[in-house]
């Protein structure tokens, strides 16, 4: 049996929602019975309080798993899917605390499950797996990370391999772990990228990773880099989505919209112009105004030694010239740099800041801060409709998802918009949870599971009001 067939089987071990955004990060659930109207007091099957965290819930045939962090404890919860009862709670001490963006937290990465066991990643610890009974199966502590905003990528499963993207400001890598033993299978350096937050996805027998400046493919078997496409922005959060022979990726970062590029000279030329003390490096005080970084110095001083060396200048230079973009790639069996040969289309407008795209029935959808929802043809990138979702004009961190012939959008302030899909999409309903939502919902058997800042809800048609 071909490996690709085995992978398809492994990625769809059941109809449940076993990882971030469901099957292969697609955001699509084949379920019915999800109502358009819901909220804290309507169509709620059950509700439970959960500790803080922004990881998304994942689902098995009878349970949900979710992570949290509170009082210097890293928490994993197993929750009965039908009753909402917490079946077990496991904790790890938070022995370190990485630097994070104010919207990031120690429980941002989502868990992944194989239907029985759960696998979780805490950047303040590493990887750990629990059995369905809550007993620890294995643990793999990882060294501290150097990510300016804190880590955010979630682990995924492909067959017996647990895959984790660890993009940071130095020594980025892609990791494959044996899910049964917790032992490393392979580890591949990603020296050309800095910090990022995108979760990997699977294309045939390849691991697809969007990262700073490029989309890259790696062999699932041994981690060898297979091909790259240059041109992504410098700080990537969104997971690439796959359908058939095409991969869709998107990436946004500050200062990289059309017309915002501020080119810089090569490092040798920059030294000639600005290296006043002739030490072969560039201090912030030495930079003339056209070279200055408008934000935090530590965002470009990647090793925090107070000066920029050639590597850091290269990334800074790339950052100043990067473009926010959504692209479609058909790699076929090609290898190497595919930038000029296998990019089907690219679009530089309405690029979402954080949420991953949604591909449904030939239409690629994105949601951008300000409640700007965009539909484009997946085959050509042709823009069909881009408009604000009235009643939900807000920031967006949760990714769009689709189920029961509807698209669901969850905003930062807890607005839940329901749309009718299509090139000329229509707004059906706006609901309000009245508290922040950063997690992407999960689906299973006529239920939608929504995590807010303080609670986890099971939503379903006909539930007690």
LUMVEXMAR-173295 format. One record per residue (C-alpha): residue number from 0; residue in three letters; x, y, z. Coordinates in steps of 0.5 Angstrom, whole numbers, padded with zeros to 4 digits. Example, Ala and Ser with C-alpha at 12.3 -4.5 7.8 and 13.67 -1.06 7.14 Angstrom:
   n res     u     v     w
   0 ALA  0025 -0009  0016
   1 SER  0027 -0002  0014
***
This chain:
   n res     u     v     w
   0 UNK  0000  0000  0000
   1 UNK  0003  0007 -0002
   2 UNK  0005  0011  0004
   3 UNK  0000  0017  0001
   4 UNK -0006  0012  0002
   5 UNK -0003  0010  0009
   6 UNK -0003  0018  0011
   7 UNK -0010  0019  0009
   8 UNK -0012  0013  0013
   9 UNK -0008  0016  0019
  10 UNK -0011  0023  0018
  11 UNK -0018  0021  0018
  12 UNK -0018  0016  0024
  13 UNK -0025  0018  0025
  14 UNK -0030  0023  0024
  15 UNK -0028  0027  0030
  16 UNK -0024  0033  0031
  17 UNK -0017  0031  0033
  18 UNK -0013  0037  0032
  19 UNK -0013  0044  0031
  20 UNK -0018  0046  0026
  21 UNK -0020  0039  0025
  22 UNK -0018  0034  0019
  23 UNK -0011  0036  0017
  24 UNK -0012  0044  0019
  25 UNK -0018  0044  0014
  26 UNK -0023  0047  0019
  27 UNK -0029  0043  0015
  28 UNK -0033  0039  0019
  29 UNK -0038  0034  0016
  30 UNK -0044  0034  0021
  31 UNK -0051  0037  0021
  32 UNK -0055  0040  0027
  33 UNK -0051  0046  0028
  34 UNK -0056  0052  0029
  35 UNK -0055  0059  0027
  36 UNK -0057  0062  0033
  37 UNK -0054  0060  0040
  38 UNK -0050  0064  0045
  39 UNK -0049  0063  0053
  40 UNK -0057  0062  0054
  41 UNK -0059  0059  0047
  42 UNK -0058  0052  0044
  43 UNK -0053  0050  0050
  44 UNK -0052  0043  0051
  45 UNK -0048  0044  0057
  46 UNK -0043  0049  0060
  47 UNK -0037  0048  0064
  48 UNK -0032  0053  0067
  49 UNK -0025  0052  0065
  50 UNK -0018  0055  0067
  51 UNK -0015  0061  0062
  52 UNK -0012  0059  0056
  53 UNK -0013  0060  0048
  54 UNK -0012  0053  0046
  55 UNK -0017  0050  0042
  56 UNK -0021  0044  0044
  57 UNK -0020  0037  0040
  58 UNK -0025  0031  0040
  59 UNK -0025  0024  0041
  60 UNK -0031  0019  0040
  61 UNK -0033  0021  0048
  62 UNK -0028  0026  0050
  63 UNK -0025  0033  0049
  64 UNK -0018  0035  0051
  65 UNK -0016  0042  0052
  66 UNK -0010  0045  0056
  67 UNK -0010  0051  0060
  68 UNK -0005  0055  0065
  69 UNK -0006  0058  0072
  70 UNK -0002  0059  0078
  71 UNK  0004  0057  0075
  72 UNK  0001  0050  0073
  73 UNK  0001  0047  0066
  74 UNK -0006  0044  0065
  75 UNK -0009  0038  0061
  76 UNK -0016  0037  0062
  77 UNK -0020  0031  0059
  78 UNK -0028  0033  0059
  79 UNK -0034  0028  0058
  80 UNK -0036  0030  0051
  81 UNK -0043  0028  0052
  82 UNK -0044  0031  0060
  83 UNK -0039  0036  0060
  84 UNK -0036  0033  0066
  85 UNK -0029  0034  0067
  86 UNK -0026  0026  0068
  87 UNK -0019  0028  0070
  88 UNK -0014  0034  0070
  89 UNK -0007  0033  0070
  90 UNK -0001  0039  0071
  91 UNK  0006  0040  0070
  92 UNK  0010  0046  0074
  93 UNK  0011  0052  0070
  94 UNK  0019  0052  0071
  95 UNK  0020  0057  0066
  96 UNK  0016  0063  0063
  97 UNK  0018  0065  0056
  98 UNK  0017  0072  0053
  99 UNK  0010  0073  0050
 100 UNK  0006  0078  0046
 101 UNK  0001  0080  0051
 102 UNK -0005  0076  0047
 103 UNK  0000  0070  0048
 104 UNK  0000  0065  0054
 105 UNK  0003  0059  0056
 106 UNK -0003  0055  0053
 107 UNK -0004  0057  0046
 108 UNK -0002  0051  0042
 109 UNK -0008  0046  0042
 110 UNK -0007  0039  0044
 111 UNK -0008  0033  0039
 112 UNK -0011  0026  0040
 113 UNK -0011  0019  0036
 114 UNK -0017  0018  0039
 115 UNK -0015  0015  0046
 116 UNK -0008  0018  0048
 117 UNK -0007  0026  0048
 118 UNK -0001  0030  0046
 119 UNK  0000  0037  0049
 120 UNK  0006  0042  0048
 121 UNK  0007  0047  0053
 122 UNK  0013  0052  0051
 123 UNK  0015  0053  0058
 124 UNK  0016  0045  0058
 125 UNK  0016  0041  0052
 126 UNK  0012  0035  0050
 127 UNK  0008  0030  0054
 128 UNK  0003  0025  0052
 129 UNK -0003  0022  0057
 130 UNK -0007  0016  0056
 131 UNK -0014  0016  0056
 132 UNK -0014  0014  0063
 133 UNK -0010  0020  0065
 134 UNK -0004  0016  0066
 135 UNK  0003  0019  0063
 136 UNK  0005  0016  0057
 137 UNK  0012  0019  0056
 138 UNK  0015  0026  0057
 139 UNK  0020  0030  0053
 140 UNK  0023  0037  0056
 141 UNK  0025  0042  0051
 142 UNK  0030  0047  0052
 143 UNK  0028  0054  0053
 144 UNK  0025  0058  0046
 145 UNK  0028  0064  0043
 146 UNK  0021  0067  0040
 147 UNK  0020  0074  0041
 148 UNK  0012  0073  0042
 149 UNK  0012  0066  0045
 150 UNK  0011  0060  0041
 151 UNK  0004  0058  0038
 152 UNK  0005  0052  0033
 153 UNK  0001  0046  0035
 154 UNK  0003  0039  0034
 155 UNK  0000  0035  0029
 156 UNK  0000  0027  0028
 157 UNK  0001  0024  0021
 158 UNK  0001  0016  0022
 159 UNK  0006  0014  0028
 160 UNK  0009  0021  0028
 161 UNK  0008  0027  0032
 162 UNK  0010  0033  0028
 163 UNK  0012  0040  0031
 164 UNK  0014  0046  0028
 165 UNK  0019  0050  0033
 166 UNK  0020  0057  0029
 167 UNK  0024  0062  0033
 168 UNK  0029  0068  0033
 169 UNK  0035  0063  0033
 170 UNK  0036  0055  0031
 171 UNK  0029  0054  0029
 172 UNK  0027  0047  0027
 173 UNK  0022  0042  0025
 174 UNK  0021  0036  0030
 175 UNK  0018  0029  0029
 176 UNK  0017  0024  0035
 177 UNK  0015  0017  0035
 178 UNK  0008  0018  0038
 179 UNK  0008  0011  0042
 180 UNK  0015  0012  0045
 181 UNK  0016  0020  0045
 182 UNK  0023  0019  0042
 183 UNK  0026  0023  0037
 184 UNK  0025  0020  0030
 185 UNK  0028  0026  0026
 186 UNK  0030  0034  0027
 187 UNK  0031  0039  0021
 188 UNK  0034  0045  0022
 189 UNK  0030  0051  0019
 190 UNK  0036  0057  0019
 191 UNK  0033  0061  0014
 192 UNK  0027  0063  0018
 193 UNK  0026  0067  0025
 194 UNK  0020  0067  0030
 195 UNK  0013  0064  0027
 196 UNK  0007  0061  0030
 197 UNK  0004  0057  0024
 198 UNK  0002  0049  0025
 199 UNK  0004  0044  0020
 200 UNK -0001  0041  0015
 201 UNK  0000  0035  0011
 202 UNK  0001  0034  0003
 203 UNK  0001  0027  0001
 204 UNK  0008  0024  0004
 205 UNK  0010  0031  0006
 206 UNK  0010  0036  0012
 207 UNK  0008  0043  0010
 208 UNK  0011  0049  0014
 209 UNK  0009  0056  0012
 210 UNK  0015  0061  0015
 211 UNK  0018  0067  0015
 212 UNK  0019  0069  0008
 213 UNK  0018  0062  0005
 214 UNK  0013  0056  0004
 215 UNK  0017  0050  0005
 216 UNK  0016  0042  0004
 217 UNK  0019  0037  0008
 218 UNK  0019  0029  0007
 219 UNK  0015  0026  0013
 220 UNK  0020  0020  0012
 221 UNK  0026  0023  0014
 222 UNK  0025  0031  0015
 223 UNK  0029  0032  0009
 224 UNK  0027  0039  0005
 225 UNK  0024  0038 -0001
 226 UNK  0022  0044 -0004
 227 UNK  0021  0052 -0002
 228 UNK  0017  0058 -0005
 229 UNK  0019  0065 -0003
 230 UNK  0015  0071 -0002
 231 UNK  0011  0070  0004
 232 UNK  0011  0075  0009
 233 UNK  0016  0075  0015
 234 UNK  0012  0073  0021
 235 UNK  0007  0067  0019
 236 UNK  0001  0065  0024
 237 UNK -0004  0062  0019
 238 UNK -0004  0054  0017
 239 UNK -0003  0052  0010
 240 UNK -0009  0049  0007
 241 UNK -0009  0043  0002
 242 UNK -0014  0041 -0003
 243 UNK -0012  0036 -0008
 244 UNK -0006  0038 -0012
 245 UNK -0006  0045 -0009
 246 UNK -0003  0048 -0003
 247 UNK -0006  0055  0000
 248 UNK -0002  0059  0005
 249 UNK -0003  0066  0007
 250 UNK  0002  0071  0011
 251 UNK  0001  0078  0014
 252 UNK  0006  0082  0019
 253 UNK  0006  0089  0020
 254 UNK  0009  0094  0015
 255 UNK  0009  0089  0009
 256 UNK  0002  0091  0006
 257 UNK  0003  0094 -0001
 258 UNK  0007  0101 -0001
 259 UNK  0010  0100  0006
 260 UNK  0016  0097  0003
 261 UNK  0023  0101  0006
 262 UNK  0029  0097  0002
 263 UNK  0035  0097  0006
 264 UNK  0042  0096  0003
 265 UNK  0046  0090  0004
 266 UNK  0050  0089  0010
 267 UNK  0057  0091  0008
 268 UNK  0054  0097  0005
 269 UNK  0050  0099  0011
 270 UNK  0057  0098  0015
 271 UNK  0060  0103  0011
 272 UNK  0055  0108  0012
 273 UNK  0053  0107  0019
 274 UNK  0059  0103  0023
 275 UNK  0062  0109  0027
 276 UNK  0066  0105  0032
 277 UNK  0068  0100  0026
 278 UNK  0067  0094  0030
 279 UNK  0063  0090  0024
 280 UNK  0056  0091  0027
 281 UNK  0051  0096  0028
 282 UNK  0048  0099  0034
 283 UNK  0041  0102  0035
 284 UNK  0045  0109  0036
 285 UNK  0049  0108  0030
 286 UNK  0043  0107  0025
 287 UNK  0041  0114  0021
 288 UNK  0034  0115  0021
 289 UNK  0032  0111  0014
 290 UNK  0035  0105  0017
 291 UNK  0031  0106  0024
 292 UNK  0026  0100  0026
 293 UNK  0020  0103  0028
 294 UNK  0018  0098  0034
 295 UNK  0022  0095  0039
 296 UNK  0029  0094  0038
 297 UNK  0029  0087  0041
 298 UNK  0025  0085  0035
 299 UNK  0031  0085  0030
 300 UNK  0036  0084  0035
 301 UNK  0035  0077  0035
 302 UNK  0040  0075  0040
 303 UNK  0039  0081  0045
 304 UNK  0047  0083  0045
 305 UNK  0045  0090  0043
 306 UNK  0048  0090  0036
 307 UNK  0046  0087  0029
 308 UNK  0051  0082  0026
 309 UNK  0050  0080  0019
 310 UNK  0045  0075  0020
 311 UNK  0040  0080  0024
 312 UNK  0041  0085  0019
 313 UNK  0039  0080  0013
 314 UNK  0033  0078  0017
 315 UNK  0031  0086  0018
 316 UNK  0033  0087  0011
 317 UNK  0028  0082  0009
 318 UNK  0023  0084  0014
 319 UNK  0023  0091  0011
 320 UNK  0022  0089  0004
 321 UNK  0017  0083  0005
 322 UNK  0010  0083  0002
 323 UNK  0003  0080  0006
 324 UNK  0001  0075  0001
 325 UNK -0004  0069  0000
 326 UNK -0001  0064 -0005
 327 UNK -0004  0058 -0009
 328 UNK  0002  0053 -0010
 329 UNK  0002  0047 -0015
 330 UNK  0008  0043 -0013
 331 UNK  0007  0037 -0017
 332 UNK  0013  0032 -0016
 333 UNK  0018  0038 -0017
 334 UNK  0024  0039 -0012
 335 UNK  0028  0045 -0010
 336 UNK  0026  0053 -0011
 337 UNK  0019  0053 -0014
 338 UNK  0018  0060 -0014
 339 UNK  0018  0062 -0021
 340 UNK  0015  0056 -0024
 341 UNK  0009  0053 -0019
 342 UNK  0006  0059 -0016
 343 UNK -0001  0059 -0019
 344 UNK -0003  0066 -0016
 345 UNK -0002  0071 -0011
 346 UNK -0006  0076 -0008
 347 UNK -0004  0082 -0004
 348 UNK -0010  0085 -0001
 349 UNK -0014  0083  0005
 350 UNK -0009  0078  0008
 351 UNK -0011  0076  0015
 352 UNK -0007  0078  0021
 353 UNK -0008  0071  0024
 354 UNK -0013  0067  0022
 355 UNK -0012  0061  0017
 356 UNK -0016  0061  0011
 357 UNK -0022  0056  0009
 358 UNK -0023  0053  0003
 359 UNK -0030  0050  0002
 360 UNK -0033  0048 -0005
 361 UNK -0028  0052 -0009
 362 UNK -0028  0058 -0006
 363 UNK -0022  0061 -0001
 364 UNK -0025  0065  0005
 365 UNK -0021  0069  0009
 366 UNK -0023  0074  0015
 367 UNK -0019  0080  0017
 368 UNK -0019  0085  0023
 369 UNK -0024  0090  0022
 370 UNK -0029  0084  0021
 371 UNK -0027  0084  0013
 372 UNK -0029  0077  0010
 373 UNK -0027  0076  0003
 374 UNK -0028  0070 -0002
 375 UNK -0024  0069 -0008
 376 UNK -0024  0063 -0013
 377 UNK -0019  0058 -0011
 378 UNK -0017  0056 -0018
 379 UNK -0015  0063 -0020
 380 UNK -0015  0068 -0014
 381 UNK -0020  0072 -0017
 382 UNK -0024  0077 -0012
 383 UNK -0031  0075 -0011
 384 UNK -0033  0079 -0005
 385 UNK -0030  0083  0001
 386 UNK -0034  0086  0006
 387 UNK -0035  0088  0013
 388 UNK -0039  0083  0017
 389 UNK -0044  0088  0020
 390 UNK -0045  0087  0027
 391 UNK -0038  0083  0028
 392 UNK -0033  0089  0026
 393 UNK -0028  0087  0031
 394 UNK -0021  0083  0031
 395 UNK -0020  0076  0030
 396 UNK -0016  0071  0032
 397 UNK -0020  0064  0032
 398 UNK -0020  0061  0025
 399 UNK -0026  0061  0020
 400 UNK -0029  0054  0020
 401 UNK -0035  0051  0016
 402 UNK -0040  0046  0018
 403 UNK -0048  0044  0017
 404 UNK -0047  0049  0010
 405 UNK -0045  0055  0015
 406 UNK -0039  0058  0016
 407 UNK -0038  0061  0023
 408 UNK -0033  0066  0025
 409 UNK -0031  0068  0032
 410 UNK -0029  0075  0034
 411 UNK -0024  0077  0039
 412 UNK -0030  0080  0043
 413 UNK -0034  0074  0043
 414 UNK -0038  0076  0037
 415 UNK -0040  0069  0033
 416 UNK -0042  0071  0026
 417 UNK -0046  0065  0022
 418 UNK -0045  0066  0014
 419 UNK -0048  0062  0008
 420 UNK -0042  0060  0004
 421 UNK -0041  0062 -0003
 422 UNK -0038  0067 -0008
 423 UNK -0043  0072 -0006
 424 UNK -0043  0070  0002
 425 UNK -0049  0072  0006
 426 UNK -0049  0074  0013
 427 UNK -0055  0070  0017
 428 UNK -0054  0071  0024
 429 UNK -0049  0075  0029
 430 UNK -0049  0072  0036
 431 UNK -0046  0074  0042
 432 UNK -0042  0071  0048
 433 UNK -0040  0077  0051
 434 UNK -0033  0075  0053
 435 UNK -0027  0074  0049
 436 UNK -0026  0068  0044
 437 UNK -0019  0066  0042
 438 UNK -0020  0059  0041
 439 UNK -0022  0056  0034
 440 UNK -0028  0052  0036
 441 UNK -0029  0044  0035
 442 UNK -0034  0040  0032
 443 UNK -0037  0033  0033
 444 UNK -0044  0029  0032
 445 UNK -0048  0035  0031
 446 UNK -0045  0039  0037
 447 UNK -0040  0045  0036
 448 UNK -0035  0046  0042
 449 UNK -0034  0054  0043
 450 UNK -0028  0056  0048
 451 UNK -0029  0063  0051
 452 UNK -0024  0066  0056
 453 UNK -0027  0063  0062
 454 UNK -0032  0057  0059
 455 UNK -0033  0051  0055
 456 UNK -0039  0051  0051
 457 UNK -0043  0045  0048
 458 UNK -0048  0048  0043
 459 UNK -0053  0044  0039
 460 UNK -0060  0045  0036
 461 UNK -0066  0043  0040
 462 UNK -0061  0044  0047
 463 UNK -0065  0046  0053
 464 UNK -0065  0054  0053
***
